[in-house]
C-alpha cells in the first residue's frame, strides 16, 4: 500500500466540530458586541442629525433595537463560553478530589489492618453509612473499616434516595 492509498486517521467529526465551536464561540461573542456598538453609534448619529422627533424614530427603532439585540446575543455567547469553562474546571477539580479521597481511604484502610468485614442483613450486595448519601460495594475503600456501615437493599436505596458511589461504581441495585 502506498502513502497515497493509506487511509487518513481523522478524529471523530463530532469532537472536531465541538472543538471548532468552542474555539470560535468567544470570537463570535466579541464580534456581536462590536456590531452592537456600531449599530448603537449609527442610531445615535442618525438621531443627532434630526431635529424632529418623527424623523428620529426610524433610527431608534432600526439601529437602537438592533444594537441592543446584538449586545444581548453577545452576552449569551460570552456567558455560555465562560460557564462551559467553569464547568470543565469544576469537573476536573471534582475528579482530582475523588482520586485524592480514594487514596486517603486506601491509606486509612491499610493503616487499620485492612477493611473490617461487613455483615449483610440479608441478600443485599450493597452497604451504606447511616448518614451517608451514597451506597457502596462492601469492599469499597470509603466504607472499609467503618463499623456503622450496614447492608442495604434496593428498597432501602430507593427509600433513602441514595446515589451510587463514584469511587467503587457499584451499579444500580
Backbone bond lengths (Angstrom), bond angles and torsions (degrees), N, CA, C in turn:
res aa  C-N    CA-C-N  psi(-1)  N-CA   C-N-CA  omega(-1)  CA-C   N-CA-C  phi
1 X - - - 1.447 - - 1.533 107.39 -
2 X 1.291 116.52 128.87 1.466 120.35 -179.04 1.516 110.16 -86.35
3 X 1.312 114.88 169.87 1.466 120.52 -178.65 1.525 110.61 -62.23
4 X 1.327 116.92 -35.51 1.463 120.45 -179.22 1.519 111.51 -69.61
5 X 1.336 117.83 -27.99 1.458 121.50 -178.54 1.529 113.17 -89.95
6 X 1.320 118.46 -10.97 1.458 121.77 -177.56 1.530 110.03 -68.01
7 X 1.335 117.45 134.89 1.464 119.39 179.45 1.534 110.30 -69.83
8 X 1.316 114.97 145.52 1.455 120.43 178.38 1.524 109.47 -79.53
9 X 1.299 115.83 141.13 1.462 121.34 177.24 1.526 107.47 -94.96
10 X 1.329 116.29 85.86 1.453 121.92 -176.46 1.521 110.40 -92.78
11 X 1.340 116.75 148.66 1.468 118.94 176.70 1.524 110.69 -71.98
12 X 1.289 115.47 165.01 1.457 121.55 177.90 1.530 108.94 -58.88
13 X 1.331 116.87 135.95 1.463 120.60 -176.99 1.525 111.43 -61.39
14 X 1.312 117.28 -40.08 1.467 121.14 -178.34 1.521 110.57 -63.35
15 X 1.315 116.70 -44.77 1.466 120.92 178.92 1.523 110.29 -63.76
16 X 1.327 116.14 -41.39 1.466 120.11 179.80 1.516 111.24 -61.65
17 X 1.350 117.71 -47.42 1.461 119.69 -178.19 1.516 112.09 -70.47
18 X 1.322 117.96 -30.51 1.467 119.61 173.60 1.518 110.04 -64.03
19 X 1.316 116.34 -41.44 1.462 119.96 178.41 1.529 110.41 -64.70
20 X 1.331 117.07 -44.80 1.466 120.63 179.77 1.526 110.25 -61.07
21 X 1.326 116.54 -46.71 1.456 120.06 -177.96 1.527 111.13 -64.81
22 X 1.318 117.99 -40.17 1.468 119.54 178.92 1.520 111.28 -68.54
23 X 1.348 117.70 -27.43 1.457 120.46 178.68 1.522 111.93 -77.11
24 X 1.334 117.68 -33.65 1.462 118.55 -176.42 1.528 113.54 -96.85
25 X 1.326 118.43 -9.84 1.462 121.03 -178.77 1.536 112.26 -56.07
26 X 1.341 120.35 -47.45 1.465 118.27 178.53 1.531 112.43 -66.21
27 X 1.324 117.21 -33.24 1.465 119.98 179.09 1.522 109.79 -65.47
28 X 1.336 116.64 -42.54 1.458 120.72 177.45 1.528 110.35 -62.84
29 X 1.332 116.92 -41.59 1.463 120.62 179.48 1.518 112.38 -61.42
30 X 1.325 117.13 -47.64 1.476 119.72 -179.99 1.519 111.18 -69.02
31 X 1.324 118.78 -32.22 1.465 121.58 176.31 1.524 110.32 -65.92
32 X 1.334 116.84 -42.45 1.461 120.00 176.85 1.523 111.50 -64.21
33 X 1.331 117.36 -37.98 1.468 120.28 177.92 1.527 110.41 -64.52
34 X 1.319 116.75 -42.20 1.466 120.51 177.78 1.525 110.77 -64.03
35 X 1.327 117.24 -43.55 1.467 120.75 177.73 1.526 110.98 -62.43
36 X 1.323 117.59 -37.33 1.464 121.09 176.90 1.517 111.70 -64.93
37 X 1.326 116.27 -40.92 1.465 119.91 178.19 1.526 110.42 -64.82
38 X 1.322 117.16 -41.25 1.466 120.53 178.23 1.527 110.31 -63.48
39 X 1.334 117.36 -43.74 1.464 120.66 179.59 1.524 110.93 -62.52
40 X 1.323 117.58 -41.44 1.465 119.78 177.85 1.528 111.35 -66.26
41 X 1.321 116.82 -37.60 1.463 119.64 177.54 1.529 110.70 -65.30
42 X 1.338 117.36 -42.74 1.462 120.87 177.87 1.524 109.83 -61.79
43 X 1.306 117.31 -41.94 1.462 120.76 177.37 1.514 111.84 -62.58
44 X 1.297 117.24 -44.20 1.470 120.74 178.21 1.527 110.21 -63.92
45 X 1.325 116.21 -42.19 1.463 120.77 -179.32 1.537 110.20 -62.33
46 X 1.327 116.59 -42.44 1.457 120.24 179.49 1.516 112.56 -67.57
47 X 1.333 116.40 -40.47 1.467 120.39 179.58 1.527 110.39 -68.00
48 X 1.306 117.76 -39.10 1.468 120.52 -176.26 1.521 112.40 -68.68
49 X 1.320 117.95 -20.61 1.461 120.78 179.51 1.511 113.50 -89.98
50 X 1.319 118.00 -2.90 1.463 121.30 -178.15 1.521 110.52 -115.32
51 X 1.327 115.42 133.20 1.460 119.62 -179.99 1.525 111.38 -89.18
52 X 1.306 117.24 -29.18 1.457 120.58 -177.34 1.528 110.39 -88.08
53 X 1.306 115.46 136.95 1.460 121.21 -179.65 1.526 111.03 -62.62
54 X 1.305 117.05 -37.65 1.461 119.73 -178.07 1.529 111.84 -65.20
55 X 1.320 118.43 -26.08 1.461 121.20 176.74 1.532 112.40 -87.20
56 X 1.326 117.22 -12.86 1.469 121.55 178.65 1.537 111.70 -85.18
57 X 1.331 116.56 -27.81 1.466 121.18 -174.72 1.529 112.66 -58.97
58 X 1.340 120.92 -43.39 1.466 118.45 179.22 1.539 113.02 -59.68
59 X 1.325 117.06 -36.72 1.469 119.75 177.85 1.520 110.91 -67.80
60 X 1.320 116.35 -41.49 1.465 119.53 179.15 1.522 111.28 -63.77
61 X 1.330 116.04 -43.46 1.457 119.61 -176.81 1.529 110.61 -70.34
62 X 1.318 117.19 -52.30 1.460 119.26 -173.88 1.524 112.29 -72.43
63 X 1.311 117.63 -54.98 1.466 119.89 -175.43 1.524 112.16 -81.49
64 X 1.322 117.27 -40.04 1.472 119.96 -177.02 1.515 112.45 -66.09
65 X 1.331 116.83 -49.26 1.459 119.63 -179.49 1.529 111.45 -69.01
66 X 1.326 116.40 -35.13 1.464 119.61 176.69 1.523 110.44 -63.91
67 X 1.322 116.16 -43.49 1.470 119.90 178.89 1.518 112.18 -62.38
68 X 1.319 116.15 -43.19 1.471 120.04 178.66 1.528 110.42 -64.23
69 X 1.334 117.06 -43.48 1.465 120.41 179.20 1.529 110.90 -62.86
70 X 1.330 117.73 -40.94 1.468 120.50 178.46 1.526 110.89 -65.09
71 X 1.337 117.48 -38.21 1.460 119.90 176.79 1.525 111.57 -64.85
72 X 1.315 117.37 -39.15 1.468 120.34 178.31 1.527 110.31 -64.69
73 X 1.326 116.55 -44.55 1.468 119.50 178.23 1.528 111.10 -63.60
74 X 1.327 117.46 -38.48 1.466 120.18 177.28 1.523 110.04 -62.95
75 X 1.319 117.05 -41.10 1.466 120.27 177.72 1.510 112.55 -61.43
76 X 1.330 116.49 -39.45 1.468 120.41 178.24 1.525 110.62 -64.18
77 X 1.334 117.19 -46.75 1.463 120.62 -179.57 1.522 110.88 -62.04
78 X 1.325 117.33 -46.05 1.461 120.02 -177.40 1.530 111.84 -70.63
79 X 1.328 116.68 -36.83 1.468 119.28 179.81 1.524 111.39 -69.08
80 X 1.338 117.74 -41.10 1.464 118.62 178.98 1.521 111.23 -66.96
81 X 1.317 117.55 -35.76 1.458 119.88 176.69 1.526 110.42 -64.11
82 X 1.324 116.61 -43.68 1.453 120.46 179.47 1.532 111.21 -65.54
83 X 1.331 116.95 -41.00 1.463 119.67 179.57 1.530 111.22 -65.97
84 X 1.324 117.44 -39.31 1.469 120.03 178.14 1.520 110.85 -62.98
85 X 1.319 116.32 -40.53 1.474 118.79 177.63 1.523 111.02 -64.27
86 X 1.335 116.68 -42.76 1.459 119.80 179.67 1.526 111.42 -64.80
87 X 1.337 117.91 -41.33 1.460 120.75 178.49 1.531 110.90 -64.51
88 X 1.309 117.22 -37.03 1.466 120.17 177.18 1.524 110.18 -65.11
89 X 1.328 117.35 -41.02 1.463 120.56 178.07 1.521 110.87 -66.39
90 X 1.318 117.30 -39.44 1.468 120.65 178.94 1.527 110.29 -65.93
91 X 1.322 117.30 -42.03 1.466 120.43 178.79 1.524 110.82 -62.91
92 X 1.320 117.06 -41.79 1.471 120.52 177.93 1.525 110.62 -64.51
93 X 1.326 116.76 -42.88 1.459 120.59 178.46 1.529 110.84 -63.85
94 X 1.323 117.19 -41.40 1.464 120.81 178.77 1.526 110.93 -63.46
95 X 1.314 117.08 -40.73 1.457 120.49 177.71 1.521 110.72 -62.30
96 X 1.316 117.23 -42.50 1.460 121.00 179.73 1.523 111.55 -66.30
97 X 1.323 117.22 -40.78 1.470 120.49 178.48 1.525 109.90 -64.73
98 X 1.336 117.58 -41.61 1.473 120.29 178.10 1.527 111.21 -62.26
99 X 1.330 116.38 -42.11 1.468 119.78 177.94 1.523 110.89 -63.71
100 X 1.318 116.63 -43.81 1.465 120.68 179.63 1.525 110.90 -65.04
101 X 1.327 117.32 -41.47 1.454 120.76 179.08 1.527 111.02 -63.73
102 X 1.318 116.65 -39.93 1.472 120.12 178.30 1.529 110.18 -63.85
103 X 1.327 117.17 -38.81 1.463 120.17 177.19 1.526 111.59 -64.38
104 X 1.332 116.43 -44.86 1.462 119.98 178.75 1.523 111.51 -63.24
105 X 1.318 117.04 -42.03 1.464 120.15 179.56 1.524 110.46 -64.67
106 X 1.318 117.24 -38.34 1.461 120.24 178.13 1.521 110.83 -67.30
107 X 1.331 117.99 -39.02 1.463 121.26 177.19 1.522 111.38 -65.02
108 X 1.318 116.79 -40.94 1.466 120.35 179.91 1.527 109.82 -66.46
109 X 1.321 116.68 -42.26 1.465 120.19 179.39 1.529 110.40 -64.24
110 X 1.331 116.94 -38.56 1.463 120.09 179.47 1.526 110.93 -69.91
111 X 1.328 117.73 -35.50 1.458 121.29 -179.91 1.525 111.47 -70.42
112 X 1.322 117.47 -30.08 1.463 121.39 -179.84 1.519 112.16 -83.21
113 X 1.295 118.41 -0.87 1.456 120.69 -179.37 1.511 112.67 91.16
114 X 1.313 116.52 20.34 1.463 119.53 177.26 1.508 111.05 103.57
115 X 1.285 116.54 170.57 1.461 120.30 -177.58 1.522 111.69 -72.55
116 X 1.308 114.35 144.81 1.459 119.75 174.62 1.518 108.86 -78.90
117 X 1.301 117.78 144.81 1.466 118.66 -179.77 1.523 110.81 -68.67
118 X 1.300 115.43 140.59 1.456 121.40 176.37 1.513 106.76 -102.00
119 X 1.304 115.02 128.31 1.460 118.97 -178.60 1.516 108.58 -96.57
120 X 1.302 117.39 107.92 1.453 118.82 179.81 1.522 111.24 -70.61
121 X 1.330 114.84 148.73 1.461 120.48 -178.59 1.525 110.38 -99.47
122 X 1.295 118.12 38.09 1.455 120.97 -179.13 1.517 109.67 148.91
123 X 1.330 116.60 -153.07 1.456 119.84 -175.61 1.533 113.76 -82.56
124 X 1.314 118.78 10.15 1.466 121.02 -177.44 1.523 110.51 -68.00
125 X 1.323 116.08 144.09 1.457 121.13 178.53 1.528 111.29 -113.27
126 X 1.323 117.03 9.68 1.452 121.45 -179.02 1.521 109.44 -125.20
127 X 1.323 115.38 156.09 1.455 120.89 177.19 1.522 108.35 -129.75
128 X 1.354 114.77 158.30 1.459 121.08 178.51 1.514 108.43 -149.85
129 X 1.309 114.49 154.58 1.453 120.54 174.43 1.523 108.29 -87.22
130 X 1.344 118.32 150.94 1.467 119.82 -176.24 1.529 113.41 -58.57
131 X 1.325 117.73 -37.35 1.462 119.79 -178.64 1.525 112.01 -103.45
132 X 1.329 117.84 11.19 1.457 121.57 -177.06 1.516 112.82 -81.08
133 X 1.326 114.77 165.23 1.456 120.01 178.53 1.520 111.86 -114.90
134 X 1.337 117.35 7.22 1.459 120.14 179.78 1.527 109.41 -139.91
135 X 1.344 114.78 159.31 1.462 120.41 176.33 1.519 108.35 -111.59
136 X 1.335 115.54 154.63 1.456 122.22 -170.47 1.522 110.21 -133.51
137 X 1.349 114.87 165.59 1.450 119.93 165.99 1.520 107.13 -75.46
138 X 1.321 118.90 154.16 1.463 119.70 -178.56 1.528 113.58 -61.37
139 X 1.331 118.30 -25.83 1.460 120.23 -179.24 1.531 113.00 -93.97
140 X 1.321 118.28 11.32 1.469 121.92 -179.01 1.527 110.41 -65.67
141 X 1.309 116.57 138.90 1.469 121.69 -178.47 1.522 112.28 -66.53
142 X 1.322 117.97 -21.42 1.460 120.39 -177.72 1.524 112.85 -77.58
143 X 1.329 117.68 -24.04 1.466 120.22 178.37 1.520 111.70 -112.03
144 X 1.318 116.76 -3.35 1.462 119.84 -179.98 1.526 109.77 -63.68
145 X 1.309 116.75 130.42 1.449 121.93 178.04 1.521 114.02 85.85
146 X 1.284 118.35 2.22 1.469 120.92 -179.54 1.523 108.46 -101.16
147 X 1.310 114.28 115.96 1.471 119.93 -176.44 1.527 112.20 -70.38
148 X 1.334 117.65 -24.76 1.462 119.64 -177.47 1.528 112.97 -80.21
149 X 1.322 118.04 -3.33 1.462 121.11 177.85 1.521 109.12 -68.66
150 X 1.328 115.60 128.44 1.462 120.57 -178.72 1.523 109.56 -123.67
151 X 1.294 115.05 156.44 1.459 120.71 179.58 1.520 109.54 -73.01
152 X 1.334 116.12 141.77 1.460 121.64 177.01 1.520 108.38 -130.19
153 X 1.324 114.82 149.56 1.459 119.76 175.91 1.524 108.96 -111.95
154 X 1.307 116.18 -174.86 1.472 120.82 -176.15 1.527 111.47 -60.58
155 X 1.317 117.77 -38.66 1.460 120.97 -179.52 1.536 110.57 -65.18
156 X 1.340 117.11 -41.80 1.460 120.17 179.36 1.530 111.35 -67.93
157 X 1.321 116.74 -38.03 1.473 120.57 178.13 1.517 109.80 -61.77
158 X 1.335 116.82 -45.32 1.457 121.32 -179.58 1.522 111.19 -68.36
159 X 1.325 117.14 -43.33 1.467 120.63 -177.49 1.523 111.79 -64.91
160 X 1.315 117.48 -39.42 1.470 120.78 -178.66 1.520 112.46 -87.24
161 X 1.332 118.02 -8.07 1.458 121.28 -179.70 1.516 112.69 67.83
162 X 1.331 116.55 37.48 1.463 120.68 -177.86 1.522 111.07 -77.08
163 X 1.316 115.73 146.11 1.467 121.20 176.32 1.526 108.47 -109.08
164 X 1.337 117.53 158.11 1.467 119.45 -179.68 1.519 111.43 -68.97
165 X 1.320 116.23 146.43 1.466 123.20 178.69 1.536 109.05 -65.39
166 X 1.338 116.47 138.60 1.448 120.16 179.23 1.520 112.03 -83.23
167 X 1.319 117.95 -11.85 1.458 121.17 -178.39 1.524 110.15 -89.15
168 X 1.340 117.21 -50.70 1.467 120.07 -175.41 1.520 113.59 -95.96
169 X 1.298 118.74 -11.73 1.467 124.73 178.88 1.528 111.37 45.90
170 X 1.343 118.01 70.57 1.460 120.33 -175.06 1.523 114.39 -73.11
171 X 1.310 119.58 -11.81 1.464 120.56 -176.94 1.513 110.31 84.88
172 X 1.304 115.51 -175.29 1.470 119.55 -179.98 1.515 109.69 -93.29
173 X 1.315 117.25 140.71 1.468 120.12 -179.05 1.512 111.94 -72.46
